Amino acid sequence: MKKDYDYLIVGAGLFGSTFAWHARQAGKRCLVIDRRPHTGGGVHDRLIEGINVHEYGPHIFHTSDEGVWRLACRFVRFNRFRLHVKANYKGRIYSLPFNLNTFREMWGTATPEEARRTPVTVLTREYPAAYVPGGEAYYPVNDERNDKLYARYKALAGRETDVVFGGRLAEYRYYDMDRTMRSAMDAWERECRRKI
Ligand SMILES: Cc1cc2nc3c(=O)[nH]c(=O)nc-3n(C[C@H](O)[C@H](O)[C@H](O)COP(=O)(O)OP(=O)(O)OC[C@H]3O[C@@H](n4cnc5c(N)ncnc54)[C@H](O)[C@@H]3O)c2cc1C
């Protein structure tokens, strides 16, 4: 049978993409598939009025891993990101954590309506939501029951000799973006050693 690909990579999130990129660099033929209509997984964003808006929640990239930083900089240009946490309390906007500015705001004029009138502001809301089948599984719930169930899946996965399991879904754990990339880079290195 004709072998068209060396790797079928299921999931075009950071883990799958990082793994695929390394495999391609090594001359491997990869097919990357995803059930979503876009690449990037949970990190995907789309442009709204010239502003990159995260489809699945805001993402802030930070790393102290030199290798991850160098890899990320090959593909994206970083802008200077500043996080301003605001609280909407009884219809008024306050800065967090509390500082002198907050006191000014307590007697000042910053209201949600004024914030909305700023021409290039995109307001997104992040709020807790229970998982419903078919919905987005944002975070793993690492309680005792789920961790035990995951351990059983992991044991089954361990029997597979030709499958690499990785990323937040396969490992059922929360990973920051840089840790996901690092884990894919390490997985690729293990794969190279295994194939020698
Ligand atoms: C709300 C939120 C906020 C976050 N904020 C930050 C942050 O500020 N900073 C930070 O460092 N990290 C943040 N993270 C974590 C970050 O999103 C993850 O580290 C990263 O997305 C993990 O990448 P991944 O490839 O493992 O998984 P994913 O990004 O989930 O990619 C997996 C892909 O596999 C696809 N897939 C799944 N099953 C199948 C299937 N059966 N067939 C085909 N395709 C399939 C999915 O559609 C998805 O595209 C945040 C996460 C969330 C949920």
The ligand as an SDF file (V2000), in Angstrom:
LIG
                    3D

 53 58  0  0  0  0  0  0  0  0999 V2000
  -10.1600   30.2780   28.2520 C   0  0  0  0  0  0  0  0  0  0  0  0
   -8.6980   29.9290   28.1920 C   0  0  0  0  0  0  0  0  0  0  0  0
   -7.7520   30.9130   28.4110 C   0  0  0  0  0  0  0  0  0  0  0  0
   -6.3830   30.6040   28.3370 C   0  0  0  0  0  0  0  0  0  0  0  0
   -5.4700   31.5940   28.5430 N   0  0  0  0  0  0  0  0  0  0  0  0
   -4.1520   31.3160   28.4480 C   0  0  0  0  0  0  0  0  0  0  0  0
   -3.1870   32.3360   28.6520 C   0  0  0  0  0  0  0  0  0  0  0  0
   -3.5170   33.4880   28.9200 O   0  0  0  0  0  0  0  0  0  0  0  0
   -1.8700   32.0160   28.5340 N   0  0  0  0  0  0  0  0  0  0  0  0
   -1.4410   30.7430   28.2280 C   0  0  0  0  0  0  0  0  0  0  0  0
   -0.2180   30.5210   28.1370 O   0  0  0  0  0  0  0  0  0  0  0  0
   -2.3470   29.7480   28.0190 N   0  0  0  0  0  0  0  0  0  0  0  0
   -3.6790   30.0000   28.1300 C   0  0  0  0  0  0  0  0  0  0  0  0
   -4.6010   28.9990   27.9270 N   0  0  0  0  0  0  0  0  0  0  0  0
   -4.1150   27.6410   27.5920 C   0  0  0  0  0  0  0  0  0  0  0  0
   -3.9210   27.4270   26.0760 C   0  0  0  0  0  0  0  0  0  0  0  0
   -5.1480   27.6190   25.4140 O   0  0  0  0  0  0  0  0  0  0  0  0
   -3.4120   25.9970   25.8660 C   0  0  0  0  0  0  0  0  0  0  0  0
   -2.1290   25.8810   26.4220 O   0  0  0  0  0  0  0  0  0  0  0  0
   -3.2990   25.5560   24.4030 C   0  0  0  0  0  0  0  0  0  0  0  0
   -4.3750   25.9610   23.6400 O   0  0  0  0  0  0  0  0  0  0  0  0
   -3.1950   24.0430   24.3630 C   0  0  0  0  0  0  0  0  0  0  0  0
   -2.9920   23.6210   23.0370 O   0  0  0  0  0  0  0  0  0  0  0  0
   -3.3680   22.1450   22.6140 P   0  0  0  0  0  0  0  0  0  0  0  0
   -2.8350   21.9540   21.2270 O   0  0  0  0  0  0  0  0  0  0  0  0
   -2.9340   21.1810   23.6560 O   0  0  0  0  0  0  0  0  0  0  0  0
   -4.9610   22.0790   22.6530 O   0  0  0  0  0  0  0  0  0  0  0  0
   -6.0620   22.8500   21.7980 P   0  0  0  0  0  0  0  0  0  0  0  0
   -5.6910   24.2630   21.5620 O   0  0  0  0  0  0  0  0  0  0  0  0
   -7.3540   22.5690   22.4820 O   0  0  0  0  0  0  0  0  0  0  0  0
   -6.0410   22.1120   20.3720 O   0  0  0  0  0  0  0  0  0  0  0  0
   -6.5890   20.8320   20.1870 C   0  0  0  0  0  0  0  0  0  0  0  0
   -7.2210   20.7950   18.8110 C   0  0  0  0  0  0  0  0  0  0  0  0
   -7.6260   19.4560   18.5450 O   0  0  0  0  0  0  0  0  0  0  0  0
   -8.8750   19.4970   17.8820 C   0  0  0  0  0  0  0  0  0  0  0  0
   -9.5330   18.2050   18.1140 N   0  0  0  0  0  0  0  0  0  0  0  0
   -9.9060   17.6740   19.2960 C   0  0  0  0  0  0  0  0  0  0  0  0
  -10.4650   16.4720   19.1000 N   0  0  0  0  0  0  0  0  0  0  0  0
  -10.4480   16.2430   17.7770 C   0  0  0  0  0  0  0  0  0  0  0  0
  -10.8900   15.1780   16.9660 C   0  0  0  0  0  0  0  0  0  0  0  0
  -11.4590   14.0800   17.4990 N   0  0  0  0  0  0  0  0  0  0  0  0
  -10.7110   15.2500   15.6350 N   0  0  0  0  0  0  0  0  0  0  0  0
  -10.1250   16.3550   15.0660 C   0  0  0  0  0  0  0  0  0  0  0  0
   -9.6810   17.4140   15.7970 N   0  0  0  0  0  0  0  0  0  0  0  0
   -9.8430   17.3420   17.1400 C   0  0  0  0  0  0  0  0  0  0  0  0
   -9.6020   20.6710   18.5180 C   0  0  0  0  0  0  0  0  0  0  0  0
  -10.5940   21.1720   17.6560 O   0  0  0  0  0  0  0  0  0  0  0  0
   -8.4590   21.6770   18.7120 C   0  0  0  0  0  0  0  0  0  0  0  0
   -8.3290   22.5680   17.5950 O   0  0  0  0  0  0  0  0  0  0  0  0
   -5.9710   29.2690   28.0410 C   0  0  0  0  0  0  0  0  0  0  0  0
   -6.9430   28.2710   27.8480 C   0  0  0  0  0  0  0  0  0  0  0  0
   -8.2830   28.5950   27.9270 C   0  0  0  0  0  0  0  0  0  0  0  0
   -9.2980   27.4970   27.7340 C   0  0  0  0  0  0  0  0  0  0  0  0
  1  2  1  0
  2  3  1  0
  2 52  2  0
  3  4  2  0
  4  5  1  0
  4 50  1  0
  5  6  2  0
  6  7  1  0
  6 13  1  0
  7  8  2  0
  7  9  1  0
  9 10  1  0
 10 11  2  0
 10 12  1  0
 12 13  2  0
 13 14  1  0
 14 15  1  0
 14 50  1  0
 15 16  1  0
 16 17  1  0
 16 18  1  0
 18 19  1  0
 18 20  1  0
 20 21  1  0
 20 22  1  0
 22 23  1  0
 23 24  1  0
 24 25  2  0
 24 26  1  0
 24 27  1  0
 27 28  1  0
 28 29  2  0
 28 30  1  0
 28 31  1  0
 31 32  1  0
 32 33  1  0
 33 34  1  0
 33 48  1  0
 34 35  1  0
 35 36  1  0
 35 46  1  0
 36 37  1  0
 36 45  1  0
 37 38  2  0
 38 39  1  0
 39 40  1  0
 39 45  2  0
 40 41  1  0
 40 42  2  0
 42 43  1  0
 43 44  2  0
 44 45  1  0
 46 47  1  0
 46 48  1  0
 48 49  1  0
 50 51  2  0
 51 52  1  0
 52 53  1  0
M  END
$$$$
